[in-house]
């Protein structure tokens, strides 16, 4: 679905829904035998900032906007979110969008051989 210069994921009734799957920080407790590399800074936030701004600009009295983060696993250990090189800009954009009415939510899913189940859906404490 097009909204301004952005291509958004869904519009359900009067609700715009943008879905993201964050992969820079995996919020699970690693076993003692799992070795990981140190995280590397990333800077590809322009698309997300553009979408958040388009969503905030779209709000009218009869519309609702939801930015949904979907974790395709059960969170077993919350970790500090890896900050992008553009953290201040992204943080400011999210804060402004929140104050304009954009809702930030997160969902946790369980993907197993027998199927997919929804673990939880709640307002996102941070982004």
MARBA-3410 file (N, C-alpha, C, O; in Angstrom, 1 decimal):
127
0.8,-1.2,0.0,0.0,0.0,0.0,0.9,1.2,0.0,1.8,1.3,0.8 ~ 0.6,2.2,-0.9,1.4,3.4,-0.9,0.8,4.5,0.0,-0.4,4.7,0.0 ~ 1.7,5.1,0.7,1.3,6.3,1.5,2.4,7.3,1.3,3.5,7.1,1.8 ~ 2.1,8.4,0.7,3.1,9.4,0.4,4.1,8.8,-0.5,3.8,8.2,-1.6 ~ 5.4,8.9,-0.1,6.5,8.3,-0.9,6.9,6.9,-0.4,7.9,6.3,-0.8
6.1,6.4,0.6,6.5,5.1,1.2,5.5,4.0,0.8,4.3,4.2,0.5 ~ 6.0,2.8,0.8,5.2,1.6,0.5,5.1,0.9,1.9,6.0,0.4,2.4 ~ 3.8,1.0,2.4,3.6,0.4,3.8,3.0,-1.0,3.7,2.5,-1.4,2.6 ~ 3.0,-1.7,4.8,2.6,-3.1,4.8,1.1,-3.3,4.6,0.7,-4.1,3.7 ~ 0.3,-2.7,5.5,-1.1,-3.0,5.5,-2.0,-1.8,5.9,-1.5,-0.9,6.5
-3.2,-1.8,5.4,-4.2,-0.9,5.9,-5.5,-1.8,6.1,-6.0,-2.4,5.2 ~ -5.9,-1.8,7.4,-7.0,-2.6,7.8,-8.1,-1.7,8.3,-7.9,-1.1,9.4 ~ -9.1,-1.5,7.5,-10.1,-0.5,7.9,-9.5,0.9,7.9,-8.9,1.3,6.8 ~ -9.5,1.6,9.0,-8.9,2.9,9.1,-7.5,2.8,9.8,-7.0,3.9,10.2 ~ -7.0,1.6,9.9,-5.7,1.5,10.6,-4.6,1.2,9.7,-4.6,0.2,8.9
-3.5,2.0,9.7,-2.3,1.7,9.0,-1.4,0.8,9.9,-1.3,1.1,11.0 ~ -0.8,-0.2,9.3,0.0,-1.1,10.0,1.3,-1.3,9.3,1.4,-1.8,8.2 ~ 2.4,-1.0,10.0,3.8,-1.2,9.5,4.4,-2.3,10.3,4.4,-2.1,11.6 ~ 4.9,-3.3,9.7,5.5,-4.5,10.5,7.0,-4.5,10.2,7.4,-4.5,9.1 ~ 7.7,-4.6,11.3,9.2,-4.8,11.2,9.6,-6.0,12.0,9.0,-6.3,13.1
10.7,-6.7,11.6,11.3,-7.8,12.3,12.7,-7.4,12.7,13.6,-7.5,11.8 ~ 12.9,-6.9,13.9,14.3,-6.4,14.3,15.2,-7.6,14.4,14.9,-8.6,15.0 ~ 16.4,-7.5,13.8,17.3,-8.6,13.8,18.7,-8.1,14.2,19.7,-8.9,14.3 ~ 18.9,-6.9,14.6,20.2,-6.4,15.1,20.5,-6.9,16.5,21.7,-7.1,16.8 ~ 19.5,-7.1,17.3,19.7,-7.6,18.6,18.7,-8.8,18.8,17.5,-8.7,18.6
19.3,-10.0,19.1,18.5,-11.2,19.3,18.3,-11.4,20.8,19.3,-11.6,21.5 ~ 17.1,-11.2,21.3,16.8,-11.2,22.8,16.6,-12.6,23.3,15.5,-12.9,23.8 ~ 17.6,-13.4,23.2,17.5,-14.8,23.8,18.8,-15.0,24.5,19.9,-14.5,24.2 ~ 18.7,-15.9,25.6,19.9,-16.3,26.3,20.6,-17.4,25.5,20.1,-18.4,25.2 ~ 21.9,-17.1,25.3,22.7,-18.1,24.5,23.3,-19.1,25.5,23.6,-18.8,26.6
23.3,-20.4,25.0,24.0,-21.4,25.7,25.5,-21.2,25.9,26.0,-20.4,25.1 ~ 26.1,-21.8,26.8,27.5,-21.6,27.1,28.4,-22.0,25.9,29.5,-21.5,25.7 ~ 27.9,-22.9,25.0,28.7,-23.3,23.9,28.5,-22.5,22.6,29.2,-22.7,21.6 ~ 27.7,-21.5,22.7,27.4,-20.6,21.5,28.3,-19.4,21.5,28.3,-18.6,22.5 ~ 29.1,-19.3,20.5,30.0,-18.2,20.4,29.4,-17.1,19.5,28.9,-17.5,18.4
29.5,-15.9,19.8,29.0,-14.8,19.0,30.1,-13.8,18.7,31.0,-13.6,19.5 ~ 30.0,-13.1,17.6,30.9,-12.0,17.3,30.4,-10.7,17.9,29.2,-10.6,18.2 ~ 31.3,-9.8,18.2,30.8,-8.5,18.8,29.9,-7.8,17.8,30.1,-7.9,16.6 ~ 28.8,-7.2,18.3,27.9,-6.5,17.4,28.6,-5.3,16.6,29.5,-4.7,17.2 ~ 28.2,-5.1,15.4,28.8,-4.0,14.6,27.7,-2.9,14.4,26.5,-3.2,14.3
28.1,-1.7,14.5,27.2,-0.6,14.3,26.5,-0.7,12.9,27.2,-1.1,12.0 ~ 25.3,-0.3,12.8,24.6,-0.2,11.5,24.1,1.2,11.3,24.0,2.0,12.3 ~ 23.8,1.5,10.1,23.3,2.9,9.8,22.2,2.9,8.8,21.8,4.0,8.4 ~ 21.6,1.8,8.5,20.5,1.7,7.5,19.2,2.0,8.2,18.3,1.1,8.3 ~ 19.0,3.2,8.6,17.7,3.5,9.3,16.8,4.5,8.5,15.7,4.8,8.9
17.3,5.0,7.4,16.6,5.9,6.6,15.2,5.5,6.2,14.2,6.2,6.3 ~ 15.1,4.2,5.8,13.8,3.7,5.4,12.8,3.7,6.5,11.6,4.0,6.4 ~ 13.3,3.2,7.7,12.4,3.2,8.9,11.9,4.6,9.3,10.8,4.8,9.6 ~ 12.9,5.5,9.3,12.5,6.9,9.7,11.5,7.5,8.7,10.6,8.2,9.1 ~ 11.7,7.2,7.4,10.8,7.6,6.4,9.4,7.1,6.6,8.4,7.8,6.5
9.3,5.8,6.9,8.0,5.2,7.2,7.3,5.7,8.4,6.1,6.0,8.4 ~ 8.1,5.9,9.5,7.5,6.5,10.7,7.0,7.9,10.4,5.9,8.2,10.9 ~ 7.7,8.7,9.7,7.3,10.1,9.4,6.0,10.0,8.5,5.1,10.8,8.8 ~ 6.0,9.2,7.5,4.8,9.0,6.7,3.6,8.6,7.5,2.5,9.1,7.3 ~ 3.8,7.7,8.4,2.7,7.2,9.2,2.2,8.3,10.1,0.9,8.5,10.2
3.0,9.1,10.7,2.6,10.2,11.6,1.9,11.3,10.8,0.9,11.8,11.2 ~ 2.4,11.5,9.6,1.8,12.5,8.7,0.4,12.1,8.2,-0.4,13.0,7.9 ~ 0.1,10.8,8.2,-1.2,10.3,7.7,-2.3,10.4,8.7,-3.5,10.2,8.3 ~ -2.0,10.6,10.0,-3.0,10.6,11.0,-4.1,11.6,10.8,-3.8,12.8,10.7 ~ -5.3,11.2,10.7,-6.5,12.0,10.8,-7.3,11.6,11.9,-7.0,10.6,12.6
-8.4,12.3,12.2,-9.2,11.9,13.4,-9.7,10.5,13.3,-9.9,9.8,14.3 ~ -10.0,10.0,12.1,-10.6,8.7,12.0,-9.6,7.6,11.6,-10.0,6.4,11.3 ~ -8.4,7.9,11.7,-7.4,6.8,11.4,-6.5,6.5,12.7,-6.4,7.2,13.6 ~ -5.9,5.3,12.6,-5.1,4.8,13.6,-3.8,4.3,12.9,-3.9,3.7,11.9 ~ -2.7,4.5,13.6,-1.4,4.0,13.0,-0.7,3.1,14.0,-0.5,3.5,15.2
-0.3,1.9,13.6,0.4,1.0,14.5,1.7,0.6,13.8,1.8,0.2,12.7 ~ 2.8,0.8,14.5,4.2,0.3,14.1,4.4,-0.9,15.0,4.6,-0.8,16.2 ~ 4.4,-2.1,14.3,4.5,-3.4,15.0,5.8,-4.1,14.8,6.2,-4.3,13.7 ~ 6.5,-4.3,15.9,7.8,-5.1,15.8,7.4,-6.6,16.1,6.7,-6.8,17.1 ~ 7.8,-7.5,15.2,7.5,-8.9,15.4,8.8,-9.6,15.7,9.7,-9.7,14.9
8.8,-10.2,16.9,9.9,-11.1,17.2,9.5,-12.5,16.9,8.5,-13.0,17.5 ~ 10.2,-13.2,16.0,9.8,-14.5,15.6,10.4,-15.6,16.5,10.7,-16.7,16.0 ~ 10.4,-15.2,17.7,10.9,-16.2,18.7,10.4,-15.7,20.1,10.0,-14.5,20.2 ~ 10.5,-16.5,21.1,10.2,-16.2,22.5,11.4,-15.4,23.1,12.5,-16.0,23.1 ~ 11.1,-14.2,23.6,12.2,-13.5,24.2,12.5,-14.1,25.6,11.7,-14.3,26.4
13.8,-14.5,25.7,14.2,-15.2,27.0,15.2,-14.3,27.8,15.4,-14.6,29.0 ~ 15.8,-13.3,27.1,16.7,-12.4,27.8,16.7,-11.1,27.1,17.2,-11.0,25.9 ~ 16.1,-10.0,27.7,16.2,-8.7,27.0,17.6,-8.2,27.0,18.3,-8.2,28.1 ~ 18.0,-7.7,25.9,19.4,-7.2,25.8,19.3,-5.7,25.4,18.3,-5.3,24.8 ~ 20.4,-5.0,25.7,20.4,-3.6,25.3,20.4,-3.6,23.8,21.1,-4.3,23.1
19.5,-2.7,23.3,19.3,-2.6,21.8,20.6,-2.0,21.2,21.1,-1.0,21.7 ~ 21.1,-2.6,20.2,22.2,-2.1,19.4,21.8,-0.7,18.8,20.8,-0.6,18.1 ~ 22.5,0.3,19.2,22.2,1.6,18.7,22.8,1.9,17.3,24.0,1.5,17.1 ~ 22.1,2.4,16.4,22.6,2.7,15.1,23.4,3.9,15.1,23.5,4.7,16.1 ~ 24.1,4.2,14.0,24.9,5.4,13.9,24.0,6.6,13.9,24.5,7.7,14.1
22.7,6.4,13.6,21.7,7.5,13.5,20.8,7.5,14.7,19.6,7.9,14.6 ~ 21.2,7.0,15.9,20.4,6.7,17.0,19.6,8.0,17.4,18.4,7.9,17.6 ~ 20.2,9.1,17.5,19.6,10.4,18.0,18.4,10.7,17.0,17.4,11.1,17.5 ~ 18.7,10.6,15.7,17.7,11.0,14.7,16.5,10.0,14.8,15.3,10.4,14.8 ~ 16.7,8.7,14.9,15.7,7.7,15.0,14.9,7.9,16.3,13.7,7.9,16.3
15.6,8.1,17.4,14.9,8.3,18.7,14.0,9.6,18.7,12.9,9.5,19.2 ~ 14.5,10.7,18.1,13.7,11.9,18.0,12.5,11.7,17.1,11.4,12.1,17.5 ~ 12.7,10.9,16.0,11.6,10.6,15.1,10.5,9.8,15.8,9.3,10.1,15.7 ~ 10.9,8.8,16.5,10.0,7.9,17.3,9.2,8.7,18.3,8.0,8.6,18.5 ~ 9.9,9.5,19.1,9.3,10.3,20.1,8.3,11.3,19.5,7.2,11.4,20.1
8.6,12.0,18.4,7.7,12.9,17.8,6.5,12.1,17.3,5.3,12.6,17.4 ~ 6.7,11.0,16.6,5.6,10.2,16.1,4.7,9.7,17.2,3.4,9.8,17.1 ~ 5.2,9.3,18.3,4.5,8.8,19.5,3.6,10.0,20.0,2.4,9.8,20.3 ~ 4.2,11.2,20.1,3.4,12.3,20.6,2.3,12.7,19.6,1.3,13.4,20.0 ~ 2.4,12.3,18.3,1.4,12.7,17.3,0.4,11.5,17.2,-0.6,11.7,16.4
0.5,10.4,17.9,-0.5,9.4,17.9,-0.1,8.1,17.3,-0.9,7.1,17.3 ~ 1.1,7.9,16.8,1.6,6.6,16.3,1.8,5.7,17.5,2.4,6.0,18.5 ~ 1.2,4.5,17.4,1.3,3.5,18.5,2.4,2.5,18.1,2.5,2.0,17.0 ~ 3.2,2.2,19.1,4.3,1.3,18.9,4.0,0.0,19.7,3.8,0.1,20.9 ~ 4.0,-1.1,19.1,3.6,-2.4,19.7,4.7,-3.4,19.3,5.4,-3.3,18.4
4.7,-4.5,20.1,5.6,-5.6,19.8,4.8,-6.9,20.0,4.0,-7.1,20.9 ~ 5.1,-7.9,19.2,4.5,-9.2,19.3,5.6,-10.3,19.3,6.7,-10.1,18.7 ~ 5.4,-11.3,20.2,6.4,-12.4,20.2,5.7,-13.6,19.7,4.5,-13.9,20.0 ~ 6.4,-14.4,18.8,5.8,-15.5,18.2,6.6,-16.8,18.5,7.8,-16.6,18.9 ~ 6.0,-17.9,18.4,6.8,-19.2,18.5,6.6,-19.9,17.2,5.5,-20.2,16.8
7.7,-20.1,16.5,7.7,-20.9,15.2,8.2,-22.3,15.6,9.4,-22.4,16.0 ~ 7.4,-23.3,15.3,7.8,-24.7,15.6,7.3,-25.5,14.5,6.5,-25.1,13.7 ~ 7.9,-26.8,14.4,7.5,-27.6,13.3,6.0,-27.9,13.2,5.4,-28.1,12.1 ~ 5.3,-27.8,14.3,3.8,-28.1,14.3,3.0,-26.8,14.0,1.8,-26.9,13.9 ~ 3.6,-25.7,14.0,2.9,-24.5,13.6,3.4,-23.2,14.3,4.5,-23.3,14.9
2.7,-22.1,14.1,3.1,-20.9,14.6,2.1,-20.5,15.7,0.9,-20.6,15.5 ~ 2.5,-20.0,16.8,1.6,-19.5,17.8,2.0,-18.1,18.3,3.2,-17.7,18.3 ~ 1.1,-17.3,18.7,1.3,-16.0,19.2,1.5,-16.1,20.7,0.7,-16.5,21.4 ~ 2.7,-15.6,21.2,3.0,-15.7,22.6,2.5,-14.5,23.3,1.9,-14.6,24.4 ~ 2.7,-13.3,22.7,2.2,-12.0,23.4,2.2,-10.9,22.5,2.9,-10.9,21.4
1.3,-9.9,22.8,1.3,-8.7,22.1,1.1,-7.6,23.1,0.2,-7.6,24.0 ~ 2.0,-6.6,23.1,1.9,-5.5,24.0,2.5,-4.2,23.5,3.3,-4.2,22.5 ~ 2.1,-3.1,24.1,2.7,-1.8,23.7,4.2,-1.9,23.9,4.7,-2.5,24.9 ~ 5.0,-1.4,23.0,6.4,-1.5,23.1,6.9,-0.5,24.1,6.6,0.7,24.0 ~ 7.7,-1.0,25.1,8.3,-0.1,26.1,9.4,0.9,25.5,9.6,1.9,26.1
10.0,0.5,24.4,11.0,1.3,23.8,11.1,1.0,22.3,10.4,0.1,21.8 ~ 11.8,1.8,21.6,12.1,1.5,20.2,13.4,2.1,19.8,13.8,2.0,18.6
END
